[in-house]
Every structure is written in C-alpha cells, then in structure tokens.
Amino acid sequence: MPRMPQATQPSQAHTDSEEIIVGVDTHKDVHVAAVISVLGVLLGTASFPTTAAGYRQLLTWVRGFGTLRRAGVECTGSYGAALSSYLLFAGLEVVEVNQPDKAGRRRRGKTDGIDAEAAARAVLAGRATALAKTSNGPVEMVRMFRLARASAIKSRTQAINQLKAVLVCADPMLRESLSGLSNTTLIRQCVQLSAEAPSDVTTAAVYTLQLLARRILDLTMQINDLKQRITQVLTAHAPQLLDHYGVGPDTASVLLIAAGDNPERLHSEASFAALCGVSPVEASSGKTQRRRLNRGGDRQANSALYSIVLSRLRWDTRSRNYIQRRIAEGKTNREAIRCLKRYVAREIYQLLKPKPQRTNQSASAA
C-alpha cells in the first residue's frame, strides 16, 4: 500500500511574509499538496481528505508557510473541481496544471507528493498559465444539462436500434403490420400493442416492443425538457449569442462551456481561438508559406464553430463572398473555411467577454 505524505509543520521562519506556491495532485478521496517558496525550495508535503473540512485544513496548513497567492491544481474539471472553486472563493489565483510528462516521471519516479511538487514548480516556472474555470454559475448548469441530454440521446438511439432488431426477428404477421412506418409512427404503434403476459416467442416480442417503445417516449420527453432548460438558461445568461447569425442553442451552449463561467480568464480573442483549436499553426518550409489545421483545443467547440460556418455559408451572402475572396487569393476551400472559422471565433469572443464596468463620471468630475 503506498505511503501517504506526512504533514510538515511550518517553521516560524516561513510564517511571516514569504510568498509561497502550492501544487495539488487531486484524487477521488484524497488530495496531496506540496508547498514551495519562490526560490523553488520544497517547504512541505501533506495529504488531505476531499471534504469541506479537508479543504479548510489544506488552506490553513499552506498559509502557515507564508503568503499564498497562486495555486497549481491538476484536473480542475473533475477531481479538482470542488477544491478549485473553494480556492477561487478564498481569493487565490488557481492555475490548471497538466499531468507531468512521461519523460520526467521516468527520471524522478511517480508518487503523489512528486506530482504535487511538479504542479507547484510548473506554476513557478510559468509553464502552467491557464486559469481554472469556475463551476458555480449558469454555464455549469448548462454543462450538466448537456451531459444528461447527451446520455439520453445515446440511450434513445440504442433503444430504437434494439426495437428494430427485435422487429426484424419477430413473427411475420407482426412484422408486416409494422413495416413501412416512420420511426415516430412505429413507436406509437408499438406502445399500443396488446400487453399480454409473455408465454411464447411472439408474445415476448410484443412485450419487448412495447417496453422499448415506452422507454423511447420517456427518453424523448427527457431530451425535450433538457433542451428547453438549456434554452432558458442561455436566454437569461447570454441572449447575445442566440441573436448572432448561425448560432443556435446547441452551438451556443458548447461555446459557453468552453469559455466557462469566468470568460475574463481568456485575455484576448487569440486565446479563445486557440482554446477552440482554430488558431493558425505555421507549416512553412523553404519557399512554401502556409498554415495547417490546428488539431489541438476543445474539439467540441471546434465542431460548434464549424456548424456555424456551414450555416452561414448556406444562408449568409457575406460569408460566401468571404470564402470566394480567400479562394481567389490562392487558398484551398478547406483553408478558406478555416479562415472563416477563425473569423467567427473572433466575433463570438466579442460576445462572450465581460463588459467593462462603467465608472462614476460625475464623482470624478466633482
């Protein structure tokens, strides 16, 4: 059984005004924290339970070493989400830290304490700079609704496929009575089948078809309800997105989730483009000057931008003219579409970024 890091008590020399950085290796039941100074000296390592009391103990223990302003946390979107929210509420700057690379692990070994120390050193060295998302606002509500809706859609598709598979092997008379129907009509007909107690293969098929049809209708009600709730949150929180040309509830929710409840962490429209994987990547060599497809970033956000582009190419004359102009400049159709995705990302960022607070001009004039 692995040994847990023993808590190191802060000495009096470190409890005055020295700035410190904490790194946290997150797990389901236990978080391991490591504290370093701004000179890179490891001051202490300890483990804490993933409870509200454990978070308070962690913060109190870390602050015993000095002045804490920055924290590097792994997996801020999963195991570290609750801790990140707690630290943000405490006024700290929480930085998302990627897991250590395999080469470094081969050299130093792998323990939770080493990973926590590596997270703190990544913040100190500036290798980790991405601010963590907050998860206490309307965007988090949309994310949970989308999660439930996606699973319901997947289950409904599976149930429809199973219903048709049962129907293929059913009694010929039953199969012929339900053949040639659309999915909606087929499901309604299956719900109305006589529900006899299964006694042979035919009655078992009827029972199964009715059961699956009811499940499909129930999942459809869940999907429609979740879609309505997502639209309500978007209408209240980001109506400017829904009013933008080519943006619907699905694409708007994906882009909002990518930006998070704190879009101010995205310092420019270039950072949002990189987050969505539409920032250009140089692929030039010799006399050939070109940029290739960016395979990084949030692929769901990238797909949402692509859907917006397709919609605009179908209905928006300005977008079609833009593509034609890019092709006339020598770009391929795919490259022109990537340029348009980058352009759309710039427009979306202007809608997502927080508006600057207006100062009281009369007070300053007085």
C-alpha positions as a printed NumPy array, in Angstrom:
array([[  0.   ,   0.   ,   0.   ],
       [  1.532,   3.376,  -0.956],
       [  2.71 ,   5.623,   1.838],
       [  0.895,   8.934,   2.145],
       [  2.989,  12.084,   2.518],
       [  3.418,  13.126,   6.12 ],
       [  2.33 ,  16.647,   7.001],
       [  5.265,  19.012,   7.553],
       [  4.689,  21.666,  10.155],
       [  5.627,  25.195,   9.048],
       [  8.509,  26.758,  10.905],
       [  8.351,  30.254,  12.353],
       [ 10.814,  31.458,   9.718],
       [  8.273,  30.828,   6.975],
       [  5.148,  32.236,   8.621],
       [  5.774,  35.947,   8.193],
       [  5.663,  37.397,   4.68 ],
       [  7.487,  35.   ,   2.336],
       [  5.488,  34.268,  -0.796],
       [  4.761,  30.616,  -1.45 ],
       [  3.119,  28.487,  -4.146],
       [  1.097,  25.325,  -3.584],
       [  0.635,  22.46 ,  -6.025],
       [ -2.091,  19.878,  -5.596],
       [ -2.302,  16.361,  -7.014],
       [ -6.019,  15.57 ,  -6.94 ],
       [ -7.732,  12.208,  -6.437],
       [-11.224,  10.995,  -5.626],
       [-10.79 ,  10.614,  -1.865],
       [ -7.516,  12.393,  -1.035],
       [ -5.691,  15.485,  -2.335],
       [ -1.922,  15.76 ,  -1.883],
       [ -0.465,  19.267,  -1.572],
       [  3.135,  20.446,  -1.845],
       [  4.357,  23.92 ,  -0.891],
       [  7.418,  25.588,  -2.407],
       [  8.959,  29.009,  -1.987],
       [  9.507,  31.463,  -4.844],
       [ 13.142,  30.269,  -4.822],
       [ 11.994,  26.711,  -5.567],
       [ 12.645,  25.249,  -2.11 ],
       [ 10.251,  22.482,  -1.103],
       [  8.751,  23.517,   2.237],
       [  6.309,  20.707,   2.935],
       [  4.01 ,  17.995,   1.615],
       [  0.783,  16.686,   3.118],
       [ -2.44 ,  14.884,   2.218],
       [ -5.983,  15.982,   2.977],
       [ -9.437,  14.381,   2.545],
       [-11.699,  15.63 ,  -0.239],
       [-14.238,  17.149,   2.14 ],
       [-15.173,  20.683,   3.1  ],
       [-13.221,  20.26 ,   6.337],
       [-10.283,  18.868,   4.367],
       [-10.237,  21.908,   2.079],
       [-10.173,  24.222,   5.108],
       [ -7.349,  22.22 ,   6.659],
       [ -5.368,  22.331,   3.42 ],
       [ -5.671,  26.107,   3.08 ],
       [ -4.852,  26.725,   6.745],
       [ -1.818,  24.431,   6.547],
       [ -0.493,  26.065,   3.371],
       [ -0.905,  29.605,   4.69 ],
       [  1.155,  28.637,   7.7  ],
       [  4.233,  28.681,   5.439],
       [  3.791,  32.252,   4.179],
       [  1.756,  34.44 ,   1.843],
       [ -0.244,  32.388,  -0.651],
       [ -1.446,  33.951,  -3.898],
       [ -1.145,  31.193,  -6.542],
       [ -2.127,  27.534,  -6.587],
       [ -1.498,  24.914,  -9.267],
       [ -4.184,  22.221,  -9.338],
       [ -4.436,  19.143, -11.543],
       [ -7.763,  18.072, -13.076],
       [ -9.703,  21.241, -12.241],
       [-12.588,  19.941, -14.353],
       [-13.019,  16.643, -12.488],
       [-11.406,  15.555,  -9.204],
       [-10.07 ,  19.051,  -8.524],
       [-13.236,  20.982,  -9.417],
       [-14.545,  21.399,  -5.869],
       [-11.121,  22.34 ,  -4.488],
       [-10.605,  24.863,  -7.315],
       [-13.937,  26.519,  -6.511],
       [-13.004,  26.685,  -2.824],
       [ -9.612,  28.251,  -3.54 ],
       [-11.105,  30.739,  -6.003],
       [-13.685,  31.753,  -3.417],
       [-10.793,  32.299,  -0.993],
       [ -9.344,  34.851,  -3.399],
       [ -6.481,  32.803,  -4.848],
       [ -5.341,  32.549,  -8.447],
       [ -5.92 ,  28.919,  -9.441],
       [ -3.919,  27.634, -12.415],
       [ -4.805,  24.481, -14.348],
       [ -1.776,  22.164, -14.416],
       [ -1.397,  19.295, -16.855],
       [ -0.145,  15.972, -15.578],
       [  3.685,  15.599, -15.661],
       [  5.159,  14.3  , -18.89 ],
       [  6.266,  10.679, -19.04 ],
       [  9.932,  11.565, -19.545],
       [ 10.011,  13.476, -16.277],
       [  8.261,  10.649, -14.471],
       [ 10.819,   8.145, -15.74 ],
       [ 13.638,  10.286, -14.35 ],
       [ 12.128,  11.119, -10.944],
       [  9.66 ,   8.329, -10.321],
       [  5.953,   8.592,  -9.572],
       [  4.368,   9.469,  -6.251],
       [  1.535,  11.803,  -5.328],
       [  3.971,  14.067,  -3.49 ],
       [  6.226,  14.33 ,  -6.549],
       [  3.253,  15.146,  -8.771],
       [  2.053,  17.843,  -6.346],
       [  5.541,  19.361,  -6.226],
       [  5.718,  19.267, -10.04 ],
       [  2.402,  21.161, -10.218],
       [  3.751,  23.896,  -7.951],
       [  7.002,  24.148,  -9.955],
       [  5.031,  24.393, -13.211],
       [  3.292,  27.488, -11.838],
       [  6.569,  28.945, -10.569],
       [  8.345,  28.408, -13.905],
       [  5.448,  29.777, -15.94 ],
       [  4.854,  26.522, -17.827],
       [  1.292,  26.437, -16.466],
       [ -0.573,  29.688, -17.11 ],
       [ -4.179,  28.688, -17.909],
       [ -6.535,  29.933, -15.221],
       [ -9.007,  27.347, -13.975],
       [-12.688,  27.595, -14.848],
       [-15.154,  28.388, -12.135],
       [-18.048,  25.963, -11.747],
       [-20.635,  27.893,  -9.766],
       [-22.653,  29.766, -12.377],
       [-25.136,  29.342, -15.218],
       [-22.532,  27.834, -17.556],
       [-22.059,  24.948, -15.133],
       [-25.838,  24.462, -15.157],
       [-25.756,  24.258, -18.959],
       [-22.872,  21.77 , -18.818],
       [-24.797,  19.421, -16.516],
       [-27.963,  19.69 , -18.619],
       [-25.965,  18.896, -21.772],
       [-24.355,  15.923, -20.056],
       [-27.737,  14.46 , -19.128],
       [-29.184,  15.231, -22.561],
       [-26.28 ,  13.586, -24.394],
       [-26.676,  10.375, -22.406],
       [-30.451,  10.411, -23.006],
       [-29.932,  10.829, -26.764],
       [-27.448,   7.959, -26.785],
       [-29.822,   5.723, -24.824],
       [-32.745,   6.603, -27.105],
       [-30.73 ,   5.747, -30.217],
       [-29.751,   2.44 , -28.66 ],
       [-33.363,   1.682, -27.741],
       [-34.566,   2.479, -31.297],
       [-31.94 ,   0.156, -32.762],
       [-32.932,  -2.584, -30.326],
       [-36.617,  -2.149, -31.172],
       [-35.896,  -2.551, -34.881],
       [-33.663,  -5.552, -34.211],
       [-36.487,  -7.264, -32.306],
       [-38.926,  -6.405, -35.084],
       [-36.693,  -7.979, -37.755],
       [-36.822, -11.342, -35.998],
       [-40.479, -11.108, -34.968],
       [-43.43 , -13.109, -36.279],
       [-44.101, -12.31 , -39.973],
       [-47.654, -11.093, -39.3  ],
       [-46.454,  -8.736, -36.57 ],
       [-43.554,  -7.555, -38.702],
       [-45.753,  -6.888, -41.733],
       [-48.271,  -4.924, -39.663],
       [-45.489,  -2.542, -38.56 ],
       [-43.478,  -2.339, -41.785],
       [-43.107,   0.829, -43.832],
       [-43.775,   3.168, -40.899],
       [-41.709,   6.174, -39.891],
       [-39.902,   5.997, -36.563],
       [-42.453,   8.216, -34.822],
       [-45.43 ,   6.229, -36.089],
       [-43.688,   2.903, -35.427],
       [-43.028,   3.795, -31.79 ],
       [-46.607,   4.946, -31.251],
       [-47.947,   1.721, -32.781],
       [-45.657,  -0.38 , -30.577],
       [-46.861,   1.416, -27.451],
       [-50.459,   0.488, -28.348],
       [-49.731,  -3.223, -28.821],
       [-51.742,  -5.548, -26.59 ],
       [-49.813,  -6.236, -23.39 ],
       [-50.362,  -9.941, -22.801],
       [-48.305, -11.948, -20.36 ],
       [-45.296, -13.369, -22.3  ],
       [-45.936, -17.088, -22.882],
       [-44.162, -17.757, -26.189],
       [-41.777, -16.08 , -28.612],
       [-44.471, -13.958, -30.281],
       [-45.943, -12.559, -27.055],
       [-42.413, -11.983, -25.715],
       [-41.614,  -9.953, -28.842],
       [-44.793,  -7.895, -28.412],
       [-43.961,  -7.262, -24.745],
       [-40.379,  -6.242, -25.618],
       [-41.505,  -3.921, -28.417],
       [-43.975,  -2.193, -26.131],
       [-41.388,  -1.859, -23.342],
       [-38.776,  -0.386, -25.678],
       [-41.302,   1.996, -27.248],
       [-42.3  ,   3.328, -23.827],
       [-38.638,   3.783, -22.951],
       [-38.079,   5.737, -26.18 ],
       [-41.01 ,   8.06 , -25.46 ],
       [-39.804,   8.62 , -21.902],
       [-36.287,   9.457, -23.12 ],
       [-37.731,  11.79 , -25.743],
       [-39.598,  13.698, -23.02 ],
       [-36.348,  13.996, -21.033],
       [-34.443,  15.243, -24.088],
       [-37.061,  17.881, -24.893],
       [-37.232,  19.018, -21.265],
       [-33.444,  19.365, -21.013],
       [-33.301,  21.257, -24.313],
       [-35.919,  23.677, -23.021],
       [-33.975,  24.204, -19.779],
       [-30.739,  24.828, -21.709],
       [-32.501,  27.399, -23.884],
       [-33.953,  29.127, -20.817],
       [-30.53 ,  29.45 , -19.182],
       [-28.984,  30.726, -22.421],
       [-31.78 ,  33.248, -22.929],
       [-31.281,  34.607, -19.423],
       [-27.472,  34.498, -19.36 ],
       [-26.248,  35.018, -22.94 ],
       [-29.077,  36.204, -25.232],
       [-26.492,  37.967, -27.419],
       [-25.182,  34.567, -28.522],
       [-28.58 ,  33.288, -29.615],
       [-29.175,  36.524, -31.539],
       [-25.937,  36.06 , -33.504],
       [-26.344,  34.78 , -37.054],
       [-25.922,  30.995, -37.361],
       [-25.766,  30.316, -33.599],
       [-28.367,  28.027, -32.028],
       [-28.842,  26.628, -28.513],
       [-26.541,  23.64 , -29.12 ],
       [-23.612,  25.589, -30.536],
       [-24.078,  28.45 , -28.062],
       [-24.016,  26.074, -25.086],
       [-20.843,  24.349, -26.317],
       [-19.013,  27.652, -26.805],
       [-20.164,  28.934, -23.417],
       [-18.914,  25.767, -21.726],
       [-15.551,  26.163, -23.445],
       [-15.222,  29.718, -22.112],
       [-16.545,  28.854, -18.645],
       [-18.309,  30.986, -16.062],
       [-15.243,  33.256, -15.932],
       [-14.507,  34.269, -19.546],
       [-12.204,  37.005, -18.234],
       [ -9.54 ,  34.298, -17.93 ],
       [ -9.322,  34.493, -21.751],
       [ -7.136,  37.558, -22.181],
       [ -7.734,  38.038, -25.915],
       [ -9.659,  36.719, -28.881],
       [ -6.463,  34.893, -29.905],
       [ -6.558,  32.87 , -26.676],
       [-10.201,  31.951, -27.334],
       [ -9.299,  30.895, -30.879],
       [ -6.503,  28.707, -29.501],
       [ -8.92 ,  27.239, -26.949],
       [-11.295,  26.287, -29.782],
       [ -8.496,  24.906, -31.963],
       [ -8.939,  27.439, -34.775],
       [ -5.733,  29.424, -34.299],
       [ -3.364,  29.056, -37.264],
       [ -0.383,  26.691, -36.989],
       [  2.62 ,  27.503, -39.125],
       [  3.646,  24.738, -41.563],
       [  6.026,  26.658, -43.808],
       [  9.196,  25.313, -45.358],
       [ 11.54 ,  26.946, -47.85 ],
       [  9.6  ,  28.963, -50.382],
       [  6.295,  27.408, -49.305],
       [  4.449,  29.61 , -46.844],
       [  1.314,  28.004, -45.416],
       [ -0.591,  27.211, -42.244],
       [ -2.057,  23.859, -41.413],
       [ -5.019,  22.525, -39.456],
       [ -4.83 ,  23.021, -35.691],
       [ -5.529,  19.662, -34.058],
       [ -5.461,  20.998, -30.522],
       [ -8.001,  22.822, -28.4  ],
       [-11.542,  21.907, -27.44 ],
       [-12.78 ,  19.746, -30.293],
       [-16.44 ,  20.171, -29.361],
       [-16.043,  23.948, -29.541],
       [-14.228,  23.498, -32.849],
       [-17.14 ,  21.431, -34.151],
       [-19.615,  24.083, -32.966],
       [-17.733,  26.767, -34.921],
       [-17.754,  24.514, -37.979],
       [-21.536,  24.11 , -37.689],
       [-21.925,  27.885, -37.502],
       [-19.741,  28.289, -40.591],
       [-21.794,  25.755, -42.581],
       [-24.994,  27.529, -41.621],
       [-23.594,  30.898, -42.642],
       [-22.262,  29.555, -45.933],
       [-25.743,  28.334, -46.756],
       [-27.679,  31.474, -45.914],
       [-25.276,  34.409, -45.478],
       [-24.125,  36.175, -48.642],
       [-21.324,  37.976, -46.808],
       [-19.783,  34.673, -45.671],
       [-19.973,  33.189, -49.173],
       [-18.249,  36.274, -50.585],
       [-15.529,  35.955, -47.953],
       [-14.848,  32.329, -48.951],
       [-14.732,  33.234, -52.646],
       [-12.295,  36.055, -51.949],
       [ -9.999,  33.743, -49.968],
       [-10.072,  31.127, -52.716],
       [ -9.221,  33.824, -55.269],
       [ -6.154,  34.627, -53.148],
       [ -4.88 ,  31.097, -53.73 ],
       [ -6.227,  29.226, -50.707],
       [ -7.965,  25.876, -50.966],
       [-11.603,  25.521, -49.962],
       [-10.605,  23.869, -46.666],
       [ -8.116,  26.614, -45.872],
       [-10.733,  29.265, -46.641],
       [-13.195,  27.578, -44.275],
       [-10.524,  27.54 , -41.54 ],
       [-10.058,  31.265, -42.069],
       [-13.797,  31.795, -41.703],
       [-13.853,  29.696, -38.502],
       [-11.136,  31.958, -37.106],
       [-13.198,  34.99 , -38.092],
       [-16.316,  33.572, -36.399],
       [-14.291,  32.812, -33.256],
       [-13.297,  36.491, -33.145],
       [-16.963,  37.521, -33.343],
       [-18.028,  35.02 , -30.664],
       [-15.295,  36.208, -28.306],
       [-16.595,  39.771, -28.515],
       [-19.991,  38.45 , -27.388],
       [-18.563,  36.315, -24.571],
       [-16.045,  38.648, -22.969],
       [-17.31 ,  40.549, -19.925],
       [-18.268,  44.148, -20.465],
       [-16.041,  46.706, -18.656],
       [-17.614,  48.284, -15.628],
       [-18.577,  51.922, -16.09 ],
       [-17.068,  54.284, -13.556],
       [-18.999,  57.113, -11.974],
       [-18.054,  60.033, -14.167],
       [-19.917,  62.565, -12.04 ],
       [-17.944,  61.628,  -8.925],
       [-14.63 ,  62.074, -10.731],
       [-15.724,  65.386, -12.238],
       [-16.672,  66.7  ,  -8.834]])
